[in-house]
Amino acid sequence: MTPAFRRRRLGRGPAVLILLVAGASLLVTTLGTWVSAPVAGTLGTETVSVGGAAAAPVVPSVALVVLAAALALGLSGWVVRMLAAVLAALAGAAALVAVLAFLQDPATPAQAAAGELIGVREISGEPAVTALPYLALAVAAVILILGIALPFLVGQWGRVGRRYERGSDPAAVDAVAPGPRAPGPIATPAAGSARTARMDDWDALSRGEDPSEEADR
């Protein structure tokens, strides 16, 4: 594997960020209306709207799983990272299947909403699908592709916190380890004693005493 190819590989930070954004985006798409349909009520024609959480209940749960997998991917060891990648791929596949099932039959959730509104599971026109389920479909595909690619990437990432381990940085080890002393004068006990004696002599002279008399004693 050439160094240029390694530089083009997806790193830990970008992979975690992409997975977090994808999971959050998938969750946001379920907060809006996915389908609406006219319903003939007692007071005239009404419109029922169905959100993503009701139209495809699996998708919000899958989005939370993706967010959890992204956190595990960034903070755990190699084995857990592999499991998180597989979990992200399975979550993307589950969301993809759920959204496709809704797009094939958007009338069923609209009829269920009509039943709650007027007591009869019937709609009086064609259901209108918004752009949100198609956006959710695209995000689910991205999660699936990323989950499939991650097992080939996690082995290239270093362990979290390795740079802070003791002995991992040769420069830090060299700075801490004792090395040879620089050449220079080394004070000996004799030299220190002579210096102290001279200082005592100066002190005696400052007091008006003769240090030679003390030495003769």
VEXPADREN-369236 format. One record per residue (C-alpha): residue in three letters; x negated, y negated, z. Coordinates in steps of 0.5 Angstrom, whole numbers, padded with zeros to 4 digits, always signed. Example, Ala and Ser with C-alpha at 12.3 -4.5 7.8 and 13.67 -1.06 7.14 Angstrom:
<nodes>
Ala-0025+0009+0016/Ser-0027+0002+0014/
</nodes>
This chain:
<nodes>
Met+0000+0000+0000/Thr-0003-0007-0002/Pro-0004-0013+0003/Ala+0001-0017-0002/Phe+0006-0011-0002/Arg+0006-0012+0006/Arg+0007-0019+0006/Arg+0013-0018+0002/Arg+0016-0013+0007/Leu+0022-0016+0012/Gly+0019-0018+0018/Arg+0022-0017+0025/Gly+0025-0024+0026/Pro+0028-0024+0019/Ala+0031-0018+0020/Val+0034-0019+0026/Leu+0037-0026+0024/Ile+0040-0023+0018/Leu+0043-0018+0022/Leu+0046-0023+0027/Val+0048-0027+0022/Ala+0052-0022+0018/Gly+0055-0019+0024/Ala+0058-0026+0026/Ser+0060-0027+0019/Leu+0064-0021+0019/Leu+0067-0023+0025/Val+0069-0030+0023/Thr+0072-0027+0017/Thr+0077-0023+0021/Leu+0080-0029+0025/Gly+0083-0032+0019/Thr+0089-0030+0014/Trp+0088-0024+0010/Val+0095-0023+0007/Ser+0101-0027+0007/Ala+0108-0025+0004/Pro+0115-0028+0003/Val+0121-0025+0007/Ala+0128-0026+0007/Gly+0131-0027+0014/Thr+0138-0029+0016/Leu+0136-0037+0016/Gly+0133-0036+0009/Thr+0126-0034+0006/Glu+0120-0034+0011/Thr+0113-0033+0010/Val+0109-0028+0014/Ser+0102-0028+0015/Val+0097-0023+0017/Gly+0090-0024+0020/Gly+0084-0020+0019/Ala+0084-0017+0026/Ala+0091-0014+0024/Ala+0090-0012+0017/Ala+0084-0008+0018/Pro+0083-0007+0026/Val+0076-0003+0025/Val+0073-0009+0022/Pro+0072-0014+0028/Ser+0070-0008+0032/Val+0065-0006+0027/Ala+0062-0013+0027/Leu+0061-0013+0035/Val+0057-0006+0034/Val+0053-0010+0028/Leu+0051-0015+0033/Ala+0049-0010+0039/Ala+0045-0007+0034/Ala+0041-0013+0032/Leu+0040-0014+0039/Ala+0037-0007+0040/Leu+0033-0008+0034/Gly+0029-0014+0036/Leu+0028-0012+0043/Ser+0027-0004+0044/Gly+0022+0001+0042/Trp+0021+0005+0036/Val+0026+0010+0037/Val+0032+0005+0039/Arg+0030+0001+0033/Met+0031+0007+0028/Leu+0038+0009+0032/Ala+0040+0001+0031/Ala+0038+0001+0024/Val+0042+0008+0023/Leu+0048+0005+0027/Ala+0048-0002+0023/Ala+0048+0002+0016/Leu+0054+0006+0019/Ala+0058+0000+0021/Gly+0057-0003+0015/Ala+0060+0003+0011/Ala+0066+0003+0016/Ala+0067-0004+0015/Leu+0067-0003+0007/Val+0071+0003+0007/Ala+0076-0001+0012/Val+0076-0007+0007/Leu+0077-0003+0001/Ala+0083+0001+0004/Phe+0086-0006+0005/Leu+0085-0009-0002/Gln+0088-0003-0005/Asp+0095-0003-0001/Pro+0095-0010+0002/Ala+0103-0010+0002/Thr+0103-0005+0008/Pro+0100-0010+0014/Ala+0105-0015+0011/Gln+0111-0010+0011/Ala+0109-0009+0019/Ala+0109-0016+0020/Ala+0116-0017+0017/Gly+0118-0012+0021/Glu+0116-0015+0027/Leu+0119-0022+0025/Ile+0126-0020+0022/Gly+0126-0013+0025/Val+0126-0010+0018/Arg+0119-0007+0014/Glu+0121-0011+0008/Ile+0118-0017+0004/Ser+0122-0020-0002/Gly+0116-0022-0006/Glu+0108-0020-0008/Pro+0103-0021-0002/Ala+0098-0026-0003/Val+0091-0024-0001/Thr+0086-0029+0001/Ala+0079-0030-0001/Leu+0077-0028+0006/Pro+0077-0020+0005/Tyr+0073-0021-0001/Leu+0068-0024+0003/Ala+0068-0019+0009/Leu+0067-0014+0003/Ala+0061-0017+0001/Val+0058-0018+0008/Ala+0060-0011+0009/Ala+0056-0009+0003/Val+0050-0013+0006/Ile+0050-0010+0013/Leu+0050-0003+0009/Ile+0044-0005+0005/Leu+0040-0008+0010/Gly+0042-0002+0015/Ile+0039+0003+0010/Ala+0033-0001+0009/Leu+0031-0002+0016/Pro+0029+0005+0017/Phe+0023+0004+0012/Leu+0021-0003+0016/Val+0021-0001+0023/Gly+0015+0003+0023/Gln+0011-0003+0021/Trp+0013-0008+0026/Gly+0009-0008+0033/Arg+0012-0007+0039/Val+0015-0012+0043/Gly+0010-0016+0048/Arg+0004-0012+0046/Arg+0000-0018+0045/Tyr+0001-0020+0053/Glu-0001-0013+0055/Arg-0008-0013+0058/Gly-0014-0012+0054/Ser-0010-0013+0047/Asp-0014-0019+0046/Pro-0021-0018+0045/Ala-0023-0025+0045/Ala-0019-0025+0052/Val-0023-0019+0054/Asp-0029-0023+0053/Ala-0027-0029+0056/Val-0026-0025+0063/Ala-0031-0020+0062/Pro-0038-0022+0066/Gly-0043-0023+0061/Pro-0051-0024+0062/Arg-0052-0031+0065/Ala-0055-0036+0062/Pro-0063-0037+0063/Gly-0064-0043+0069/Pro-0067-0044+0076/Ile-0064-0039+0081/Ala-0064-0042+0088/Thr-0067-0037+0093/Pro-0066-0037+0100/Ala-0073-0040+0101/Ala-0072-0046+0097/Gly-0065-0047+0100/Ser-0069-0047+0107/Ala-0074-0052+0105/Arg-0069-0057+0102/Thr-0065-0056+0109/Ala-0072-0058+0113/Arg-0074-0064+0109/Met-0067-0067+0110/Asp-0067-0065+0118/Asp-0074-0069+0117/Trp-0071-0075+0114/Asp-0065-0075+0119/Ala-0070-0075+0125/Leu-0074-0081+0122/Ser-0067-0085+0121/Arg-0066-0083+0129/Gly-0073-0086+0130/Glu-0076-0079+0132/Asp-0083-0076+0129/Pro-0081-0070+0126/Ser-0089-0067+0126/Glu-0088-0067+0134/Glu-0082-0062+0133/Ala-0086-0058+0129/Asp-0092-0058+0134/Arg-0087-0055+0139/
</nodes>
